[in-house]
Amino acid sequence: MAKSKDKRLTAAKYMPPLRKRQPDEEYDIRKDEVLKWVISRPELVNVLVSKLKDWGYIRYDLGTHTWQGVDYEAD
């Protein structure tokens, strides 16, 4: 398994046992324990935003101080 050299990801090594869904239940993102745990770890969320920026999916506007998808078109 290839390992990332990004130290911000080491928080994931300490994730307790969590469920994506409860047994015998349909998946519900609002009940996903793994996502709730990841969202509660800013370093993990920052990795995702950083990668999305590096891969060219989002960009930051210094003038408005906002992030936006590169293909976003206002209504």
N, C-alpha and C positions, 0 to 999 in steps of 0.2 A: 504494500500500500504506500503510495506517495504521500509524503507529509508536507504541509505548507510550512514555510519559514515565517509566516506571519504570527508573531507572538500573541496577538489579540485573540487568536483562535484557541489558545490553551485553556480558556475558561470552559470550553466544551468537554474537556477531559474530566471535569468534576460534576457533570450532570448526573443527578440521581435517576433511579428508574422511573420513567414517565411513559404515559400512554399517548399514542396518536388518537386513539378512539377507545371507548369502553367496549368490552366484550359484548357481542350480540347487539350492538348499536351501529347505526349508520355513522359514517364520518361526519363530524360537525366541526368546522374550523374554530368555532367559538369555544369548544370544549377540548381542543387539542392541548394537552399538558406540555408537550415538547415545544410548541410554538410559544406558549405563554412563558416558559422558562427562558427560551432564547431571547424573546422581546425584553425580558427583565434584565438582560445582560447587555449594557450599552456597548461594550467592546465588540460583541458579536454583531450587533446591528450596524455598528460603524464599519465593520469589515464588508458587509453587504453593500452599503452605500458607496464605500470606496471602490469596490470592484465594479459596481454598476457604472460609476464615473469612468474608471480606467478602461472599461470595455466599450465606452461610448454610448451607453443607453440613456444616461442622464447628464445634465450639465448644470453648473451653478451660475447664476446671474449676479454679478457683483453689484449692479445697480439696484436690483430689487431684493437682493439677499434671499433668493428662492432657488430651489431645485426644480427641474422640469425635465420630462421625457423629451428626447431629441425629436420625436415625431409628433409631439403634442400640437394640436391645432385648436385654438380657441373657437368657440361657437360663434 
